[in-house]
Every structure is written in structure tokens, then in C-alpha cells.
Amino acid sequence: MPKYFKAPMGTHDYLPDEYSRVRFMIHMIQKRFEQCGFKQMSTPLFEQQDCFERSLGTTSEILQKEMYGFEDRRGRQYSLRPEITTGIVRSFIQHEMHTKMPLPLSVYYVGDCFRFERIKSNTQRSFWQVGVEVLGESDPAIDAELIALADQIFMDLGIRKRCELKVNTVGSFEDRRKYLEALENFYSGKERSLSPTSLEKIEQKKYLSLLTPLTEDEAILVEMAPKITEFLSPESQKFFEEMIEYLDSLGIAYTVDPYLFRPMEYYQHTVFEFFEKGTLNKLMAGGRYDGLISTMGGEKDLGGAGFAGGVKRMAELMQKCKQFPDLNEPLEVFVAATGPLAKKKALPLLYQLRQHGFHAVGNLGKTSMEEQLKRAERFKAPFSLLLGDLEVRKKKILVRNMKTGKKEEVDLDKIIEYLKDLLRSEL
């Protein structure tokens, strides 16, 4: 048994200052979402495991290696959600939103996700995501609008100059099937140039994973390998070209990366990712997933698209770029009390101060007045109210200026008005 416990590997404690920054950032993002007509919704932290098998595909790396699954007391299989799109689509179908709400339906979410990932630099097994989904329409203009929304969010957060946008098309499912066959043929006979990890990928027929080279030899092979753009149908090519035209009309800077793919098998056509420049840190990623609604059991083959961002990474980049204001609420009053009568009076006084809008804290323990004043200094409160049994009997209280040390005795029943005047004169 350890002397004390630590948070599980791959998880993160948000301490008060960091949590304040994250909350501030999420509020900024939510305001932008709602300005664009998105409504917030939430889904459970876990779903039936079959639900993820249907959406992600049984051969998905996420499903095979990264799921946190469990069996309930009745033997039913559930999994903690590795992403939130699946739950949103399941809810869309279950509640028949396509008949009850105007389409396309635009929603956003903020929530926890869980993946049993190999711990590397800045990866997490429990992480917050913030994202959007647009359900019920298939149009390249929507994809461009979503990319523009993500782009605007990074500008709102003051970190767009530190980000790089990459876009690609993965075509239709049929386009990708032909492309995977071409990759299989290309890598056949080239096993000597591949690392053990990549050889394992070939055995698992995960050829798209080979497009992220692990060695110099593999990087050369990737340059020589066929590209998805060579296997696009005319319809897929037209869809991507139109999306690019919309992006260009918006003046958004981007790079077309023919090797960009997303780990979820449900994506079709547009995919995109925002990276922190000079790193492999993905800040926000998404794309189009036409066909997912019907795959999940929906009656109609309605389109869908969305994106999600990692809350922790975005907040860290904001902090690195010094984009957070001072978020600490200024403390105004510290109440210090010693003696049984004073302590009984101090708690109602604290309550009364807060009822009148003061930012007030107090130390109601058994420490001495000297120790309480030391604590007041650490809280950086400009004024302390000092209350002892003698002051209670006299119906008085001492107000101490923490900068100058000057004290003034005030009638206890007039302390609220006195503090209002005092703090007003300090502004």
C-alpha cells in the first residue's frame, strides 16, 4: 500500500488557477458557438460497446486498443466514450431529431473522453473535448464553414498565429477501398525497408498508418506511395474542389496534405486538423462523415460533419502565448476572530458580508490572531476585520489596513456601510 496515492497515469488534476483558465477559455468558445446558432447538448459518458463498434468499425485502432470497456451486473458490455460524435449521432437517431427539429441541426458539446493511449509527450487517457456537429445536410459549404468557425475560435483565443491548418479529402468509402488496395500492392515486397511496428501494421492491414513514417526509409516510401487524390471519383473530386473554393473565398490559410487521415473509419470527403506550429500537437480536428447516420441505424442517409478540440492543449497554448487575463477574483475582506463569543459572531458576519456582495473569507479555526493575520497577508486581502470577545461585548470591530497596518474601531452594526465607503474610496 503506497504512503499516498497519485492520479492514474494519463490523467490530469486541474488545480484552481488552471481550472479558472480552462473555464474562461471554454466560455469564450461557447459564446462563439452560440453566436453561430449552435445549441449545447450532452450525452452519457458511456455507451453500449456495440454502438462504437458500429460507428468506428471493428478494425479501428481505437476500438481494438484504446477503449475502456466494462461489463455491468447483468453482463451487458459498455465502453467509456473515446469520442463524442458517436453519442451525438445515436441521440439524433433515438430522439428522431430529423423530424422534430429544423435541419441541419447544429449542436455543440463540452465533455470528457477516455482512451487507453500509449503515454507519450502531452497525451492523456482522460481528456476534455469541446466540439460541434452539423447533422442533416451534405454540402462542401458546411465543411468550409466549420473550418472557418474553428479558425475564428483560434483568433478569439489569440493563438491563431501559432497554429497551422491542414486539409485533405479521403473521398468516398469506395474511393478509399480502391486506395487501400493500391497501398497494399505498393508495400508488397518492401518489407525490408519497414520497421517492426510498420510490419505489424501491414499484418493488421492498417495501411493508412504507414503514411506516418517512423524511419527515414519509410519517409522515402511514403513520398513514392500512391496518393488518395489519384483514386477520387469525379463526384469526390468536385466536392473537395468546391470546399477549397469556399475556403479561398474566406481568405483562410491552409495546406493541402494528401497524407492526412483521421483515425475514425466513419469519415468521408473532407478532413482537417489544426496543429501547433513546430510540434505534433493536434489542437482541433474533424471532417465530414456522410453515411454514419444510416450506418448507426437511421432511416435516411443524412449527412454530417463536425470537429473537436482538446481543451488542455488549447489552454496550454493560450498560457504559453500569455493570452489569459488575471482571473483571480480580488479578495476584499478577511475576517479574523479569537475567543468563543467572537467566533460565534464571525460566521454570521461573513454571511452578511457575502450577502452584500463583498468578496470575503475568514479563518474560524483555533489559530491565534497573529497566525490569522499572516493568512490574511497570503490571501492578499486589502482589509481585515478583527473581532475578539471584548469587541463583541462593546459591539465594535477593528478594521485593519493590511498595507499600512493602521487600525480603526467601527460600530459593528455600521460595518457594511463603512466598508462600502472604504472600498469605494480605494478605487
Secondary structure, DSSP 8 states (H G I E B T S, - for coil): --SS----TT-----HHHHHHHHHHHHHHHHHHHHTT-EE----SEEEHHHHHHHH-TT-HHHHHS--EEE-TTS-EEEE-S-SHHHHHHHHHHTTHHHHS-SSEEEEEEEEEE------TT--SEEEEEEEEEES---HHHHHHHHHHHHHHHHHTT-GGGEEEEEEE---HHHHHHHHHHHHHHHTT-GGGS-HHHHHHHHTT-GGGGGS-SSHHHHHHHHHS--GGGG--HHHHHHHHHHHHHHHHHT---EE-TT---SSTT--SEEEEEEETTS--EEEEEEE-TTHHHHTT-SS---EEEEEEEHHHHHHHHHHTT----------EEEEEESHHHHHHHHHHHHHHHHTT--EEEE-SS--HHHHHHHHHHHT-SEEEEEEHHHHHHTEEEEEETTT--EEEEEGGGHHHHHHHHHHHH-
